[in-house]
Amino acid sequence: MRCATLSPVKLVALPPALHAANEALAFGIELVMLVAFAAWGASLGNGAVTKWLAAAAVPLAVATVWGLLLAPKARVRLPVAGAVALKAGLFAGAAVAIDGSGRPALAVAFAEVALINTAVAAVDRMQRDPSPRA
């Protein structure tokens, strides 16, 4: 009995219009992530000042990590696998924060959109620039 073989899938870069749309969606997802972390930060602490400080500090810390390691002009270039893993961790944290606010369906939707967008962007970037980065 012969085993069926699958032909390899040829990956190609997105057409320019879809590339721009996917990048715009990625930016929107990143903004939602920061808002989710700000809302989670605001839930920390007891007093108003502590809540406001945490609401500012948590997304600022996330944005700093993103800017240093994941931004297009980041100082440190992670390999694709490292960048995707870090993005997945940050997006998962945002999904948990959204879920913690009592919106589980929104958390699942956010996680699904972030996952698909990140996967499409990673493949697209690897096809456009095969150097080891995300």
NORSULBEL-V754339 format. One record per pair of residues at least 4 apart in sequence whose ideal C-beta (glycine too) atoms are under 8 Angstrom apart, sorted by the first residue. I is the first residue (numbers start at 1). J is the second residue. D is the distance in Angstrom with one decimal. If there is no record, write none. Layout:
I/J/D
I/J/D
//
This chain:
11/123/5.6
11/126/7.6
11/127/5.7
12/127/6.0
13/19/7.1
13/124/5.5
13/127/3.9
13/128/4.9
14/18/4.1
14/19/4.3
14/22/6.3
14/120/7.4
14/124/4.8
15/19/6.8
16/20/6.4
17/21/6.4
18/22/6.1
19/23/6.4
19/124/6.1
19/128/7.9
20/24/6.3
21/25/6.4
22/26/6.4
22/117/6.4
22/120/5.6
22/121/5.8
22/124/6.7
23/27/6.7
23/121/7.3
24/28/6.6
25/29/6.3
25/113/7.6
25/117/5.4
26/30/6.5
26/117/5.5
26/118/7.6
26/121/5.7
27/31/6.6
28/32/6.4
29/33/6.4
29/91/7.3
29/110/7.6
29/113/6.4
29/114/5.1
29/117/5.8
30/34/6.7
30/66/7.1
31/35/6.5
32/36/6.3
32/94/7.1
32/110/6.4
33/37/6.5
33/62/7.1
33/90/6.3
33/91/6.2
33/94/4.1
33/114/7.6
34/38/6.3
34/59/4.3
34/62/6.4
34/63/6.2
35/39/6.4
35/59/7.6
36/40/6.4
36/94/4.1
36/95/7.7
36/97/4.4
36/98/5.0
36/101/7.9
36/110/7.5
37/41/6.2
37/58/4.7
37/59/4.5
37/62/5.2
37/93/7.2
37/94/6.2
37/97/6.0
38/42/6.4
38/55/4.9
38/56/7.4
38/58/6.5
38/59/4.6
39/43/6.9
39/55/7.4
39/97/6.5
39/98/7.9
39/101/5.9
40/44/7.4
40/58/6.4
40/97/3.8
40/100/6.5
40/101/7.5
41/51/7.8
41/54/3.8
41/55/4.3
41/56/7.3
41/57/6.4
41/58/3.4
41/59/6.8
42/51/5.0
42/52/7.4
42/54/6.5
42/55/3.8
43/51/7.5
43/100/7.4
43/101/7.6
44/50/7.1
44/51/6.8
44/54/4.3
44/58/7.8
45/50/3.0
45/51/5.0
45/53/7.5
45/54/5.5
46/50/6.2
47/51/6.9
48/52/6.3
49/53/6.2
50/54/6.2
51/55/6.1
52/56/6.6
53/57/5.8
54/58/5.8
55/59/7.7
56/60/6.0
57/61/6.2
58/62/6.6
59/63/5.9
60/64/6.3
61/65/6.7
62/66/6.2
62/90/6.3
63/67/6.0
64/68/6.3
65/69/6.0
65/70/7.6
65/86/7.7
65/90/7.5
66/70/4.8
66/71/6.2
66/90/7.1
67/71/4.9
67/74/6.8
68/74/6.0
68/75/5.8
68/76/6.1
69/74/5.5
69/76/5.4
69/78/5.7
69/83/7.3
69/86/6.2
70/74/6.0
70/78/7.3
70/83/5.9
70/86/6.3
70/87/6.3
70/134/7.1
74/78/7.9
77/132/8.0
77/133/4.6
78/82/3.8
78/83/4.2
78/86/6.7
78/133/6.8
78/134/6.3
79/83/7.0
79/132/4.8
79/133/6.8
79/134/7.7
80/84/6.1
80/122/5.9
80/125/7.7
80/126/6.3
80/132/6.3
80/133/6.5
80/134/4.8
81/85/6.2
82/86/6.3
82/134/7.7
83/87/6.2
83/122/7.7
83/133/6.9
83/134/3.0
84/88/6.1
84/118/6.3
84/119/7.9
84/122/5.4
84/134/6.1
85/89/6.4
86/90/6.4
87/91/6.0
87/114/7.9
87/118/5.3
87/134/7.5
88/92/6.0
88/115/7.5
88/118/6.9
89/93/6.4
90/94/6.6
91/95/6.4
91/110/7.6
91/111/6.6
91/114/4.1
91/115/7.4
91/118/7.2
92/96/6.4
92/111/6.9
93/97/6.4
94/98/6.4
94/110/6.7
94/114/7.7
95/99/6.3
95/107/4.6
95/108/7.5
95/110/5.4
95/111/4.1
95/114/7.5
96/100/6.2
96/107/7.2
97/101/6.8
98/103/5.5
98/106/5.4
98/107/4.0
98/110/5.7
99/103/6.9
99/104/5.1
99/107/3.8
103/107/6.1
104/108/6.4
105/109/6.3
106/110/6.2
107/111/6.4
108/112/6.3
109/113/6.3
110/114/6.0
111/115/6.1
112/116/6.4
113/117/6.0
114/118/6.0
115/119/6.4
116/120/6.2
117/121/6.0
118/122/6.2
119/123/6.6
120/124/6.0
121/125/6.1
121/134/7.9
122/126/6.3
122/134/5.9
123/127/6.4
124/128/6.3
125/129/6.2
125/133/7.6
125/134/6.3
126/130/6.2
129/133/7.4
//
